[in-house]
Amino acid sequence: MSTSFRNASFDPLMITAQIVALQCTYYLSASLVIFAIELLIGSPVTLAHVLSNQEIRTDTVLGWALFIAFLINAGIGCYAQLYIVQRAKLCLDFSCTLHFLHLIITTFFSGGLSRSFFWWFSFLCTLVLMSFGAEHICMQKELEPINITGTKKRHGSTIDPKDLVELRGLTEVGDDVP
């Protein structure tokens, strides 16, 4: 039995569940952000703003607002990956998978691939932001210090002085080391 953090074996059920959870979180957060922006600019609420590749364009305020909404959603997706994926080295894979599935869904919803440069620019910006942002956030989480005393460190708590002496003793090189 392995005692590592993650099993080294391939687990397609877990990967599929993570992809589904991430995709659902992505569309839920996109819907909420776009709904809030629609209310702010007075636009009618429609599913096409989330799924159509013809709505993001530069000639309307709504197009620019949707672009900003998808950038905000990419930032939210970074934190979703922190809780769902939890591994920095997998963030690029999951971000690319999410965006590939989004491309397929928007293509079917719109009846074809987008011909708009701005939609592709938005697509690539959100992909880059989500993959690098999630990787950075997950890496910061992975690099947090591990509490070796066996108790949870609460905000504002201090280390017991006798534990600190033991830690110093472990890090000092003495004459007894060959």
N, C-alpha and C positions, 0 to 999 in steps of 0.2 A: 504494500500500500504506500502510495506516495504522500509525503507530507508537505509538498510544495503548495504555493498559493493557488496556482491553476494546474489542472491536469494537463500533461503534455499531449494527451490523446485528442484526436479530432472528434468534436461533439457537434454534429450538424443540427441537432434539435435545439441546442442552446444558441447556436449562431442564428438559426432561423427565428427563434423567439426574440433575440436581440434586434434583428433587422425589423421584424414586425413591430416591436415596441418602439423602436426609434422612428420608424415611418409614421406610426400613429401619433407619436408625440410631436413630430415635425408638422403634420397636417393640423393637429389640434392647436398648436401654438401659432401656426400661420393663420389659421382661421380667426383666432382671437385677436391677433395683432391687426390683421386686415379689417376685421369688424370694427375695431376701435378707430382705425384710420378712416374707414368709410363714414363712420358717425361724425368724425371731426371735419371732414371736407364736404359732407352732405351728399355723398354718392349713394346710389341704391345698393343694397346688400345683395350680392349674388355670388354663387359658387364659381362663376367664371373668373372672378378676380383671383381666386386661389389656383385654379386648375388650367386656365386658358393661357396659351402662349402668345395671344394677340393683345392682351390687356396692358402689358408692360411696354410702354413706348414713350418717346420724348416729347410728343406734341400736346400732351394733356397733363394737367396737374395730377390726375388720378394715376397716370402711368408712372410719374416720378414718385408719387406716394407709395405705389405698390413696390417700386424698386427699393425704397427706404424700408418698407415693411418686410421685404424678404431679407434685407441685410440685418434687421433687428432679429428676425426669426433665425438667421444663421447663428447669431450670438446666443440665442436661447438654445439652439441645437448643440452648441459647444457644451453647455452645462448638462443637457440631456445625455450626451455621450459620457460625461463624467460619471453619471449615475447608472447608465445602462451598460456601457462598454467597459469602463474602468481601466482600460489599458492604453497607454500612449501609442504603442506601436500598432494598435489596431484602428486608431482613429481615422487614418487616411483610407483604409479599406472600407470602413463603415460609411464614411462621408461620400466616397465615390459610389458605393452601392445605393445609398439613399438618393443621390442625385441622378443616378442612372435610372432607378425606378421612377423618380419624379419626371424624368424626360419621357419615359414610356407612357406614363399616365397622362401627361399634358399633350403628348402627340396623339393619343387616342381620343382625348377629350376635345381637342381642337381640330381633329381631322387631318393632321399632317404636321411635319416638322416646321418650326418657326423660321421665317425668312428675315426676321428682324434682328439687326445687329445688336440693338440694345437688350433684347431678351437674352441673347447668347452672352453678352457682356455681364448681365445680371446673374445668369446661371453660373458663369465661371467665377465671378466675385463671391457669390455665396458658397460655392464649392471650396474655394481657397480659404475664405474666412472660417468656414466650419471645420475644415480638416486641420489647418494650422492652429486655430484657436483651441479646438478640442484637444489637440496633441499637447499644446502648451499647458492647458489647465490640468489635464491628466498627469503630465509629467511633474507639475508642481505638487499634485496630490501624492504621487508615488515617492517624491523626494522629501516628504514630511518626515521629521524624526520619529523613530519608533521608540515608544516608552518601554524601557527594559525592566522597570521595577515591578511590573505585573499589575499595576493599578492604572485606571484612567486618569489622565491629567485634565483637570477641569480648568476653565478659564479663571485666572487669578490665583490659582493654587501655587504653592512653592514645593520645591524638592526637599525631602527630609535630609538634614545635614549628614546623617550617617550614610545614606545612599550616595551622597556626593563624595564622601571620603572613599567609599568603595570604588566609585567610578574613577577617581583620581588614581587610586592604587592600581587599577587595571590599565590605565593609560601611561603611567610612569614606567620608564625603563630603569630597572635597578641592577645592582651588581650580581644578583642571583640568576640573571638571564644568560644562558651560554652563548 
